[in-house]
């Protein structure tokens, strides 16, 4: 029944997608973030719904349904093209026998392709708002479902993400869900309909419960960053305080002891065998990068036992810690920074960091320009603040999880860049109008 209902919904949406390519693009993004086929049990299992939506969008573009001259070239476009080219070479030059190389290269390229197409479609305020709704209804749904299960089970639910994706692991999902919180906060602030606004508020609280209930320390740190930032800097500090404190109190009211003890162990990281295992994985990832500084060892090379054994004696960048030689089997990098470093080299890491920092620069540029534009563009400043907070949560929470190729972070950075382009265009229009009025006024 679930499979049939979703198939009928897609058939109903098809005429809308054909009528307006932007609708097809939204379906592409939504099905990519939601991974709907992971929730099916019948004949829809394994169907490449996201691929079909992507192909439909690209065909509409190829047929000229969106004028190519409308493409908004920007700095992030070139950075993504550079990253795609660099990652392709890293993929081709990777160590042999790596079963993860194809999978994670595909994750990255698919995410970058979606983002590279975005400048065709996202130009006006309604377009930005639509993309944020896609993020909320795609990635956010995983948080709402897991949060409700956490409540229903009294905190006993074992949170899992969609199978076969990067978010299947609870640590990955918890960190990714922290990026949704600023999006939900923005949407509830600028939604006119009262019921929908309350829906966003409820979703915010439930997603916080899901993150805390998942017992992930990375997710806990990321949601703490979001909560503190909203309380200290948001224009709606009262609302932020009520949402964050209310969700935390609700969590503490029924959280099992094993989850609270796990979260409290953050302060004892140096005595935590799990954490120390991650540090050793960081050391080995850095050793791979030092051996292959330009293109790295290939995607998730550190998880290949033969490569792990080859570099486990190397000091890497963390030789000063005098870590013991690991006796356990190969582990994931458990850090977006060491993950990217080992996978695509020091050059790739530099490019990755530059992309993330570009979002902070764009936010500052938007802030300066919106001050000149005044109240009509307060929405753009608030959106830039929330997008920046999503990037910050990712950078902090991602320090201990392998999520370097998470599609939504590349969406957020491109969205920030296009928002800067939009605001700059508006400011230029105001300047031209002032210039035109000036001579007429003097005459």
VOGUTOR-931840 format. One record per atom (N, C-alpha, C): residue in three letters; x, y, z. Coordinates in steps of 0.05 Angstrom, whole numbers, plus 5000, padded with zeros to 4 digits. Layout:
ALAXYZ;...
***
This chain:
UNK501649765000;UNK500050005000;UNK501750255000;UNK503950245016;UNK505750475018;UNK507050524990;UNK507850304977;UNK509150334951;UNK507150454931;UNK504750354931;UNK502750444912;UNK502050744916;UNK501850824942;UNK501151104948;UNK503351294938;UNK505851214942;UNK508051384933;UNK508151394903;UNK507751164890;UNK507851154861;UNK505651334849;UNK503251324861;UNK501051494851;UNK501751794856;UNK503051854878;UNK503752134883;UNK505752234862;UNK507752064855;UNK509652134834;UNK508252174807;UNK506352004801;UNK504952034776;UNK503352294775;UNK502252374798;UNK500752624800;UNK502552864797;UNK505052834807;UNK507053054806;UNK508353084778;UNK508152864762;UNK509552864736;UNK508553094718;UNK505953144715;UNK505153374698;UNK506153634708;UNK506353674734;UNK507453924746;UNK510353944739;UNK511853724740;UNK514653734733;UNK515153794704;UNK513453684687;UNK513653734658;UNK512954024651;UNK510954134666;UNK510054404661;UNK512154614669;UNK513554554692;UNK515554744702;UNK518054584710;UNK520254624696;UNK522754474703;UNK523654514732;UNK522954744744;UNK523654784772;UNK522354584790;UNK519854504783;UNK518554294799;UNK519954024797;UNK520953964773;UNK522553724769;UNK525153734786;UNK526353964787;UNK528754004803;UNK528253964832;UNK525954064842;UNK525254024870;UNK524753734876;UNK523553584858;UNK523153304862;UNK525853154863;UNK527653234846;UNK530353124846;UNK531653164874;UNK531553404884;UNK532753454910;UNK531353304933;UNK528653304932;UNK527153184953;UNK527552884954;UNK527452744932;UNK527852454932;UNK530752384939;UNK532652564933;UNK535352504940;UNK535852514970;UNK534552714983;UNK534952745012;UNK533252545028;UNK530852485018;UNK529052305032;UNK529752015028;UNK530851945004;UNK531451654998;UNK528951495003;UNK526651554989;UNK524051434996;UNK523951134993;UNK525551024974;UNK525350734970;UNK526350574993;UNK527850705012;UNK528750555036;UNK526450505055;UNK524150645051;UNK521850605069;UNK519850415057;UNK520450295034;UNK518550125020;UNK519149825026;UNK517149665022;UNK517449375027;UNK516449215003;UNK515249334983;UNK514049194961;UNK515549234935;UNK514149264914;UNK515249274887;UNK516849534881;UNK516549734899;UNK518049984894;UNK520949974905;UNK521549764921;UNK524249734932;UNK526249704909;UNK528349864910;UNK530349844889;UNK529850024865;UNK527450134863;UNK526950314840;UNK528650574843;UNK529750664821;UNK531550894822;UNK529851154818;UNK528351214838;UNK526551444836;UNK528151704833;UNK530151734849;UNK531851974848;UNK533152004821;UNK534151784810;UNK535451794783;UNK533451884762;UNK530951784763;UNK528951864744;UNK528352164746;UNK528152264770;UNK527652554774;UNK530052724764;UNK532452634769;UNK534852774760;UNK534952774729;UNK534352534718;UNK534452514688;UNK532352694676;UNK529952704687;UNK527852874677;UNK528753164677;UNK529853254699;UNK530853534701;UNK532953594680;UNK534853414677;UNK537053464659;UNK536053464629;UNK534153284624;UNK532953284597;UNK531553544591;UNK530053644610;UNK528653894606;UNK530554124602;UNK532854114616;UNK534954314611;UNK536154284583;UNK536654044575;UNK537853994549;UNK536054084527;UNK533454064531;UNK531454144511;UNK530954444511;UNK532354584528;UNK532154884528;UNK529754984543;UNK528554824560;UNK526154924575;UNK526955134594;UNK529555144602;UNK530655364618;UNK532855484601;UNK532755744595;UNK534855864578;UNK537655834591;UNK539455744575;UNK542255714586;UNK543455974594;UNK542556184582;UNK543656454589;UNK542856534617;UNK540856404628;UNK539956464655;UNK541756354677;UNK543756194669;UNK545556084689;UNK547156304703;UNK547156284730;UNK548456494746;UNK551256394754;UNK553256444737;UNK555956354744;UNK556856504769;UNK558256354786;UNK559156464811;UNK561656314820;UNK562956414841;UNK565456294851;UNK565056004860;UNK562855944873;UNK562455674883;UNK562055474860;UNK560855564838;UNK560655394814;UNK563455294806;UNK565355484804;UNK568055404796;UNK569355234817;UNK568955294842;UNK570055124863;UNK569054844862;UNK566454814856;UNK565254544854;UNK566354394830;UNK566654534808;UNK567754414784;UNK570654314789;UNK572154484803;UNK574854414810;UNK574954164829;UNK573154174849;UNK572953944867;UNK572253684852;UNK570353704834;UNK569453474818;UNK571753364802;UNK573253544789;UNK575553454773;UNK577653324790;UNK578253454813;UNK580353344831;UNK579453074842;UNK576953054850;UNK575952804861;UNK575952584840;UNK575452654815;UNK575552454794;UNK578352334791;UNK580352514791;UNK583052414789;UNK583852254813;UNK582952334837;UNK583452174861;UNK582251904859;UNK579851894849;UNK578351644845;UNK579951454825;UNK580951574803;UNK582351414783;UNK585051324793;UNK586351474810;UNK589051414819;UNK589051274846;UNK586751184856;UNK586551074882;UNK588050804884;UNK588650724909;UNK589850464914;UNK587950244903;UNK589050034893;UNK587549814882;UNK586149664905;UNK584049524898;UNK582649354918;UNK581049504938;UNK580149744932;UNK578549904951;UNK575549874943;UNK573949734959;UNK571149694951;UNK569449934957;UNK570550134971;UNK568950374978;UNK569350604958;UNK571250574940;UNK572050794923;UNK569750884905;UNK568450684891;UNK566250754873;UNK563950884888;UNK563150764910;UNK560750854925;UNK560951144934;UNK563151214946;UNK563351484957;UNK564051694936;UNK565451614915;UNK565751794892;UNK563051864880;UNK561351654878;UNK558651704867;UNK557051894885;UNK557251854911;UNK555852034930;UNK556652324925;UNK559252364922;UNK560152644919;UNK559352764892;UNK559752614871;UNK559152724844;UNK556152774841;UNK554452594851;UNK551552644849;UNK550752894864;UNK551852934888;UNK551253174903;UNK552253424889;UNK554653414878;UNK555753654864;UNK554153714839;UNK553253504825;UNK551653554801;UNK549053694807;UNK547653614828;UNK545253754836;UNK545754044842;UNK547954094856;UNK548654374864;UNK549554534840;UNK550854414821;UNK551754564797;UNK549454644779;UNK547254494781;UNK544854564766;UNK543254784780;UNK543554814806;UNK541955004822;UNK541955284811;UNK544155404801;UNK544055674791;UNK542155724767;UNK541255504754;UNK539255534733;UNK536555614745;UNK536055524769;UNK533255534780;UNK532855734803;UNK534855774820;UNK534455924844;UNK535356214840;UNK533356384836;UNK533856664830;UNK532356854849;UNK529856794856;UNK528156974871;UNK527656854899;UNK526457014916;UNK525956934943;UNK524356674945;UNK522356644928;UNK520656414929;UNK522256154923;UNK524356184906;UNK525955954899;UNK527655864923;UNK528856064937;UNK530356004961;UNK528655864982;UNK526255974986;UNK524355855005;UNK523655574998;UNK523255524972;UNK522555254963;UNK524755054968;UNK527255124964;UNK529554944969;UNK529754884998;UNK529255075016;UNK529255025045;UNK527054835052;UNK524754865040;UNK522554675045;UNK523354395037;UNK524654365014;UNK525654105005;UNK527453985026;UNK529254145037;UNK531054035058;UNK529453945082;UNK527554115090;UNK525854045113;UNK524253795109;UNK523053765085;UNK521353535079;UNK522953295070;UNK525453325064;UNK527153105056;UNK528653005080;UNK530853135087;UNK532553055109;UNK531053075136;UNK529353285138;UNK527953315164;UNK526053095171;UNK524852965151;UNK523052745156;UNK524352515171;UNK526852465165;UNK528252255180;UNK528452325210;UNK528852575216;UNK528952665243;UNK526252645257;UNK524152735243;UNK521452725255;UNK520652435261;UNK521052255242;UNK520351975246;UNK521851855269;UNK524451905270;UNK526051785292;UNK525351925319;UNK524752185318;UNK524052315343;UNK521452215354;UNK519452165337;UNK516852065346;UNK517251775357;UNK518951615344;UNK519451345355;UNK520851355382;UNK522651555385;UNK523951595410;UNK521951655433;UNK520051835427;UNK517951895446;UNK516251655452;UNK515351515431;UNK513551285434;UNK514851065450;UNK517551035447;UNK518950815461;UNK520050895488;UNK519451145496;UNK520551235522;UNK523551265521;UNK524651315498;UNK527551355496;UNK529051095488;UNK527550875484;UNK528850625478;UNK529350575449;UNK528450755431;UNK528750705403;UNK531650725394;UNK532550535378;UNK535250535367;UNK535150675340;UNK536050925339;UNK535751095315;UNK537550985292;UNK536350965269;UNK537750885245;UNK536851055222;UNK538551115203;UNK537851275180;UNK537151085157;UNK536551205134;UNK535851045110;UNK538150855102;UNK537450605099;UNK539550405092;UNK540750455065;UNK543350405063;UNK544750435037;UNK545550715031;UNK545150895050;UNK546051175047;UNK548251245067;UNK549351475065;UNK551351565085;UNK550051605112;UNK547451635113;UNK546051695139;UNK545051445153;UNK545751215144;UNK544850965157;UNK545850945186;UNK548251045191;UNK549351045218;UNK548151265234;UNK547551205260;UNK546151405277;UNK547951655282;UNK550551615283;UNK552251845287;UNK552152035263;UNK552151915240;UNK551952085215;UNK549252225214;UNK547152075219;UNK544452195217;UNK544152415238;UNK545052375262;UNK544752575283;UNK546152835275;UNK548552815264;UNK550053055256;UNK548653185233;UNK547653035213;UNK546353155190;UNK543753285199;UNK542353175218;UNK539853295227;UNK540253565241;UNK542553605252;UNK543153865265;UNK543154085244;UNK543754015219;UNK543654215197;UNK540854305191;UNK538954125196;UNK536154185190;UNK534954385209;UNK535954395234;UNK534754565255;UNK534754865247;UNK536954975237;UNK536855255229;UNK534855305206;UNK534555105188;UNK532655125166;UNK529855135177;UNK529154955196;UNK526454955208;UNK525955215223;UNK527955315236;UNK527655565252;UNK527055805233;UNK528455805210;UNK527956025190;UNK525055995179;UNK524355745171;UNK521755705159;UNK519455785177;UNK519655715203;UNK517455795221;UNK517356095225;UNK519556225221;UNK519656525225;UNK518356665201;UNK518456545178;UNK517456685154;UNK515156545140;UNK513756365155;UNK511356235144;UNK508956385154;UNK507156455136;UNK504756615143;UNK502656445156;UNK502156205145;UNK500056035156;UNK500755935184;UNK498955985203;UNK499455925231;UNK499855625236;UNK498155455223;UNK498455165228;UNK501055055217;UNK501855155193;UNK504455065182;UNK506755165200;UNK506455405210;UNK508555515228;UNK508855345253;UNK506555265264;UNK506555085287;UNK507754815280;UNK507254725256;UNK508454475247;UNK511454485246;UNK512554705236;UNK515454745236;UNK516554755265;UNK515154885283;UNK516054895311;UNK516054615323;UNK513954465318;UNK513854195328;UNK515954025317;UNK516454055291;UNK518553895278;UNK521353965290;UNK521754215296;UNK524354295308;UNK524754145334;UNK522754145352;UNK522954015378;UNK523353715374;UNK521853595356;UNK522053305352;UNK524753225341;UNK525853385323;UNK528553325312;UNK530653345334;UNK530353545352;UNK532253565374;UNK532153315391;UNK529653215396;UNK529352975412;UNK530652735397;UNK530352725371;UNK531552505356;UNK534552515358;UNK535752745356;UNK538652775358;UNK539652685385;UNK538352785406;UNK539252725433;UNK538652425440;UNK536352325430;UNK535652055435;UNK537351855420;UNK538651945399;UNK540451775384;UNK542951705399;UNK543651855420;UNK545951795436;UNK548651855423;UNK548552005401;UNK551052075387;UNK552352315399;UNK554852295406;UNK556252525418;UNK556752735397;UNK557252655372;UNK557652855351;UNK555053015347;UNK552852875347;UNK550253005344;UNK549653185367;UNK550353095391;UNK549853255415;UNK551453525414;UNK553953505406;UNK555653745403;UNK554553925382;UNK553653815359;UNK552653975337;UNK550054125346;UNK548253975359;UNK545654105367;UNK546154305389;UNK548254265405;UNK548954465426;UNK549954725413;UNK551454695392;UNK552354935377;UNK550055085366;UNK548154945354;UNK545755075342;UNK544155205364;UNK543655065386;UNK542055185408;UNK543255435420;UNK545855415426;UNK547255655438;UNK547255885419;UNK547755835393;UNK547856055373;UNK545056185371;UNK542956025370;UNK540256145367;UNK539556305392;UNK540256205415;UNK539556345440;UNK541156605443;UNK543656605435;UNK545456835439;UNK545257045417;UNK544656965392;UNK544857155370;UNK542257195354;UNK540357005357;UNK537957035341;UNK536357285348;UNK534957395329;UNK533157615335;UNK530757525351;UNK530157265351;UNK527957155366;UNK529056975388;UNK530557105407;UNK531856955428;UNK529856815446;UNK527656935451;UNK525656815469;UNK524556555457;UNK523856565431;UNK522956325418;UNK525056105417;UNK527556185411;UNK529755985410;UNK530155855438;UNK530056015459;UNK530455915486;UNK528255715493;UNK525755785487;UNK523455605493;UNK523755345478;UNK524455355452;UNK524655115436;UNK526854935446;UNK529255045451;UNK531554885458;UNK531254775486;UNK530454945505;UNK530154845533;UNK527854645535;UNK525654705521;UNK523454515522;UNK524154245511;UNK525654235489;UNK526453975478;UNK528353825496;UNK530253975508;UNK532153845526;UNK530853735551;UNK528953885562;UNK527553795586;UNK525853545580;UNK524553555557;UNK523053315549;UNK524753075545;UNK527153115535;UNK529052895531;UNK529952785558;UNK530752965577;UNK531752885603;UNK529552745619;UNK527052795613;UNK524852685628;UNK524652385624;UNK525452285601;UNK525051995596;UNK527451865583;UNK529752005581;UNK532051885568;UNK533151655585;UNK533751425572;UNK534951205586;UNK537651275597;UNK538551125618;UNK541051195631;UNK543451145613;UNK543250945595;UNK545550885577;UNK546051115558;UNK543951265549;UNK544451485531;UNK545651725546;UNK544551795570;UNK545552015585;UNK548451965594;UNK549051725601;UNK551851665609;UNK553751675585;UNK552751605562;UNK554451625537;UNK555051915531;UNK552952085532;UNK553352365527;UNK555252495547;UNK554952415572;UNK556652535593;UNK559552445591;UNK560052235576;UNK562852135573;UNK564552315555;UNK563352525543;UNK564852705525;UNK567252825540;UNK566752895566;UNK568853015582;UNK571152825589;UNK570752565584;UNK572752365591;UNK573852245565;UNK574052405544;UNK574752295518;UNK577452155517;UNK579352265533;UNK582052155533;UNK582151875545;UNK580051795560;UNK579951525572;UNK577951345557;UNK576851445536;UNK574751295521;UNK576051145498;UNK575850875499;UNK577150715479;UNK576050775451;UNK573450835449;UNK572250905424;UNK573551155412;UNK573851355429;UNK575051605420;UNK577951565412;UNK579451415428;UNK582251375421;UNK582551215396;UNK580651035390;UNK580650895365;UNK580351085341;UNK578651295345;UNK578351495325;UNK580951655320;UNK582351715342;UNK584851865340;UNK586851715323;UNK586951455328;UNK588751285312;UNK587951275283;UNK585351275278;UNK584451285250;UNK585151555237;UNK585051775253;UNK585952035243;UNK588952025236;UNK590551895253;UNK593351885248;UNK593951735222;UNK592551505218;UNK593051345194;UNK592051495169;UNK589751635171;UNK588851785149;UNK590852005141;UNK591952135161;UNK593952345155;UNK596452225143;UNK597151985151;UNK599551855140;UNK599051785110;UNK596651705104;UNK595951655075;UNK596251915059;UNK595252135071;UNK595352395057;UNK598252485054;UNK599952445073;UNK602752525071;UNK604152365049;UNK603352115046;UNK604551945025;UNK603552024998;UNK601052124997;UNK599752194972;UNK598552474975;UNK600152684977;UNK599152954985;UNK597353084965;UNK597453014940;UNK595853154919;UNK593153014916;UNK593152754912;UNK590552624906;UNK589752424927;UNK591252384948;UNK590452204970;UNK590451914961;UNK589251744978;UNK589351464973;UNK586851344960;UNK584851524955;UNK582351424944;UNK580151434966;UNK577751424958;UNK575451464976;UNK575351234997;UNK575551325022;UNK575351145046;UNK577550925045;UNK579851005035;UNK582150815034;UNK582850715061;UNK582550885082;UNK583350805109;UNK581650565119;UNK579350515108;UNK577750285116;UNK578550025103;UNK580350035084;UNK581349785072;UNK583549665089;UNK583249425098;UNK585149305117;UNK588049305107;UNK588449245082;UNK591249235072;UNK592449515073;UNK590949725067;UNK592049995068;UNK592350085097;UNK590550015114;UNK590750075143;UNK593349945154;UNK593849695147;UNK596249555157;UNK598749685146;UNK598649785121;UNK600949905109;UNK601850155123;UNK599950305134;UNK600550575146;UNK600250585176;UNK599450365189;UNK598950385218;UNK601450435234;UNK603850385223;UNK606350445238;UNK607250725232;UNK606050865213;UNK606951135205;UNK605951335226;UNK607551535232;UNK606751735252;UNK604651935242;UNK604551975215;UNK602752165204;UNK603052445216;UNK600952595218;UNK601052865230;UNK600652855260;UNK600052625271;UNK599552605300;UNK601752435314;UNK604152425303;UNK606252275315;UNK607052375343;UNK606552625348;UNK607252745374;UNK605552625397;UNK603452485391;UNK601652375412;UNK602652115422;UNK604651995409;UNK605751735418;UNK603551525421;UNK601951495401;UNK599751305402;UNK600751025398;UNK599450825410;UNK600250545407;UNK599650445379;UNK601050235370;UNK600450115345;UNK597749975348;UNK595850025331;UNK593149915334;UNK593149605330;UNK591749465347;UNK591449175344;UNK588649105332;UNK586949305330;UNK584249255319;UNK584249295289;UNK582049215277;UNK581749225247;UNK581249515238;UNK581349545212;UNK581049815199;UNK578449945207;UNK578650215212;UNK576350375220;UNK575950605200;UNK573550715200;UNK573050955184;UNK574551185196;UNK574951395181;UNK576551625189;UNK575251775213;UNK572651775215;UNK571151905237;UNK571852195240;UNK572052335218;UNK572452625217;UNK572352715189;UNK570652915183;UNK570553015156;UNK573253115146;UNK574853225165;UNK577453345157;UNK579453125150;UNK579752925168;UNK581652715162;UNK580552525140;UNK577952505138;UNK576752345116;UNK577552455089;UNK577052715085;UNK577652845060;UNK580652845055;UNK582252895076;UNK585152905074;UNK586152635064;UNK585352415076;UNK586252155067;UNK585252075040;UNK582752155034;UNK581452065009;UNK582552214985;UNK582652474986;UNK583352634962;UNK585752824967;UNK587252764988;UNK589752904992;UNK589653175006;UNK591953285012;UNK592053545025;UNK590953765007;UNK591353734981;UNK590253934962;UNK587253924963;UNK586153684963;UNK583253654965;UNK582153764991;UNK583553715013;UNK582753825039;UNK582654135038;UNK584754255026;UNK584754545024;UNK582454645008;UNK581754514987;UNK579454594970;UNK576854564986;UNK576654345000;UNK574254285017;UNK573854505038;UNK576054575052;UNK575854785072;UNK575255055060;UNK576355115037;UNK575855365023;UNK572855395016;UNK571655175008;UNK568755175001;UNK567155235026;UNK567755115048;UNK566255165073;UNK566655455082;UNK569055545082;UNK569655825091;UNK568456025072;UNK568055955047;UNK566756135028;UNK563956205038;UNK562556015051;UNK559856075061;UNK559956295082;UNK562056295099;UNK562256495120;UNK562756775107;UNK564456775086;UNK565057025073;UNK562457135059;UNK560956955047;UNK558557045034;UNK556457155054;UNK556357025077;UNK554557125098;UNK555257405106;UNK557857465109;UNK558657735117;UNK557957935095;UNK558357855069;UNK557758025047;UNK554758085046;UNK553157875051;UNK550157915051;UNK549358095074;UNK550658065097;UNK550058235120;UNK550558535114;UNK552858585101;UNK553558865094;UNK551458985074;UNK550758825054;UNK549058925033;UNK546158965043;UNK545158775060;UNK542458805070;UNK542159045089;UNK544259125102;UNK544159365118;UNK543459605100;UNK544659615076;UNK544059835058;UNK541259815046;UNK540359565042;UNK537659525030;UNK535359565049;UNK535959535075;UNK533959595095;UNK532059355100;UNK529759425113;UNK527759225122;UNK526759035101;UNK526359115076;UNK525358925055;UNK527158685051;UNK529658705059;UNK531458475055;UNK532458355082;UNK530858405103;UNK531558285128;UNK531357975126;UNK529557885109;UNK529257595105;UNK531857465095;UNK533257615077;UNK535757515066;UNK537957495087;UNK537957695104;UNK539957695126;UNK539357455145;UNK536857425152;UNK536157205170;UNK536756935157;UNK536156905131;UNK536756655117;UNK539756605117;UNK541356815112;UNK544256785111;UNK545256695139;UNK544156805160;UNK544956725187;UNK544456425192;UNK542056335184;UNK541356055188;UNK542955865171;UNK543555945146;UNK545255775129;UNK548055765140;UNK549055985150;UNK551655985163;UNK551755815187;UNK549555815203;UNK549455645227;UNK549455355219;UNK548155285197;UNK548155005188;UNK550954915181;UNK552455095168;UNK555255025161;UNK556955005186;UNK556555175205;UNK558055165230;UNK557454905245;UNK554854825247;UNK554154575260;UNK555554345246;UNK555654355220;UNK556954135204;UNK559854125210;UNK561154355211;UNK564054365216;UNK564854265244;UNK563154325263;UNK563654245291;UNK562953955295;UNK560453885288;UNK559553605291;UNK561053415274;UNK561853505250;UNK563253335231;UNK566053265238;UNK567153395260;UNK569853345268;UNK570253055277;UNK568052915283;UNK568352635293;UNK566552435278;UNK565652515254;UNK564152325237;UNK565152345208;UNK564752135193;UNK565652135165;UNK563352215146;UNK563052485144;UNK560852595128;UNK561852805108;UNK564252765098;UNK565452965081;UNK564053005054;UNK562352805046;UNK561052815020;UNK557952835023;UNK557052945046;UNK554252975051;UNK553053185031;UNK551053105016;UNK549953274995;UNK548853535006;UNK547553525029;UNK546153765038;UNK548053995045;UNK550553935053;UNK552354155060;UNK553154305034;UNK553454165012;UNK554154294987;UNK551754454977;UNK549354354983;UNK546954504976;UNK546854764991;UNK547454755017;UNK547354995034;UNK549455205025;UNK551855115019;UNK553955305010;UNK553155434983;UNK552155274964;UNK551255394939;UNK548855584943;UNK547055504961;UNK544755684966;UNK545655944978;UNK547655934996;UNK548756185007;UNK549956354985;UNK551456234967;UNK552656394945;UNK550656514927;UNK548556364921;UNK546456474904;UNK544856694918;UNK544556674944;UNK543256884960;UNK544957134959;UNK547557104960;UNK549357344957;UNK549057464930;UNK548857304909;UNK548557404882;UNK545857554880;UNK543757434892;UNK541057564891;UNK541057834905;UNK542257844928;UNK542358104943;UNK544058304929;UNK546258214917;UNK547958404902;UNK546558514878;UNK544958344865;UNK543358444842;UNK541358644851;UNK540058604874;UNK538058794884;UNK539459054891;UNK541759044903;UNK543259284911;UNK544059444886;UNK544959304865;UNK545759434841;UNK543359574828;UNK540959434829;UNK538559554818;UNK537859814833;UNK538059814859;UNK537560054875;UNK539460274868;UNK542060204864;UNK544060404857;UNK543460524829;UNK542660354810;UNK542060464784;UNK539660644785;UNK537660574801;UNK535260734803;UNK535961004816;UNK537661004836;UNK538461254848;UNK540061434829;UNK541661304813;UNK543261454793;UNK541461574772;UNK539361424764;UNK537461524744;UNK535761754755;UNK534961734780;UNK533361944792;UNK534862194797;UNK537462164803;UNK539162394809;UNK539162604788;UNK539962544763;UNK539962744742;UNK537262874737;UNK535062704738;UNK532362824733;UNK531663024756;UNK532562954780;UNK531963134803;UNK533363394799;UNK535863394789;UNK537363634785;UNK536163804763;UNK535263664742;UNK534063804720;UNK531563954729;
***
